[in-house]
Structures are given as C-alpha cells and as structure tokens.
Amino acid sequence: MGSCCGTTASTSRARTCRTSRATSSVSTEAPPRVEYSLTTAGKDLLVPIRALGDWAAVYADQLPTESKP
C-alpha cells in the first residue's frame, strides 16, 4: 500500500466513521490523540474481506497481472 498525505488519510478516516464502520474518540492529552475502533458493522465487514483474501491466496497464481508496455 502506498503512502498518502495527511489530508487524504483524514478524509478517509472521517468517511469510514460517517459510514458506521468505525468510531473515534479524542483524548484530552497534550498533544491530543484519536483512537479508532471498528463498530459491529465494521467487524461484520471483516468476514467477507477475509474470505476474499483467502480466495485470492488460493487463486493468486491464476489471477491476471498488470502488463506493462
């Protein structure tokens, strides 16, 4: 996975929280720290994601690869 700028990461985290896949809580420490955790919906989403990963591991040698010119 490539790196991304802070703005992109923040936008992605905010979208994930808005779509009820994760929750966030901000600490009162200095500097402030934000902790994220998966909601029940987010945890349930792990089931098909892991299944897809298992499928990909079994069929990895048969999957097409990106061809470069």
C-alpha positions as CSV (number, residue, x, y, z in Angstrom):
1,M,0.0,0.0,0.0
2,G,1.4,3.4,-0.9
3,S,1.6,6.3,1.4
4,C,-0.8,9.2,1.3
5,C,-0.8,12.7,2.6
6,G,-2.4,13.6,5.9
7,T,-5.4,15.3,4.3
8,T,-6.2,12.2,2.3
9,A,-5.8,9.9,5.3
10,S,-8.0,12.3,7.4
11,T,-10.7,12.3,4.8
12,S,-10.7,8.6,4.5
13,R,-10.9,8.1,8.3
14,A,-13.8,10.6,8.5
15,R,-15.7,8.8,5.7
16,T,-15.1,5.5,7.5
17,C,-16.6,6.9,10.7
18,R,-19.6,8.5,8.9
19,T,-20.4,5.2,7.2
20,S,-20.6,3.5,10.6
21,R,-17.7,1.1,10.1
22,A,-15.6,2.7,12.8
23,T,-15.9,5.0,15.8
24,S,-13.4,7.6,17.1
25,S,-12.7,9.1,20.4
26,V,-10.4,12.0,21.1
27,S,-8.3,12.1,24.3
28,T,-7.7,15.1,26.4
29,E,-3.9,14.5,26.4
30,A,-1.4,17.0,25.0
31,P,-0.9,16.6,22.2
32,P,-4.4,15.2,21.5
33,R,-4.6,11.6,20.4
34,V,-7.5,10.0,18.5
35,E,-8.3,6.3,18.9
36,Y,-10.3,4.4,16.3
37,S,-12.2,1.1,16.7
38,L,-14.5,-0.9,14.5
39,T,-18.2,-0.9,15.1
40,T,-20.3,-4.1,14.9
41,A,-20.9,-3.3,11.2
42,G,-17.2,-2.8,10.6
43,K,-16.4,-6.1,12.4
44,D,-19.1,-7.9,10.4
45,L,-17.5,-6.5,7.2
46,L,-14.2,-8.3,8.1
47,V,-15.9,-11.7,7.3
48,P,-16.3,-11.2,3.6
49,I,-13.0,-9.2,3.3
50,R,-11.1,-12.1,4.9
51,A,-13.0,-14.6,2.7
52,L,-11.9,-12.6,-0.4
53,G,-8.3,-12.6,0.9
54,D,-8.4,-16.4,1.4
55,W,-9.8,-16.8,-2.1
56,A,-7.1,-14.6,-3.5
57,A,-4.4,-16.6,-1.7
58,V,-5.7,-19.9,-3.2
59,Y,-6.0,-18.5,-6.8
60,A,-3.1,-16.0,-6.8
61,D,-1.2,-17.8,-9.4
62,Q,-4.2,-17.8,-11.7
63,L,-5.0,-14.1,-11.4
64,P,-4.1,-11.8,-14.2
65,T,-1.2,-9.4,-13.6
66,E,-0.9,-5.9,-14.9
67,S,1.0,-5.8,-18.1
68,K,3.4,-3.0,-18.7
69,P,4.1,-1.6,-22.2
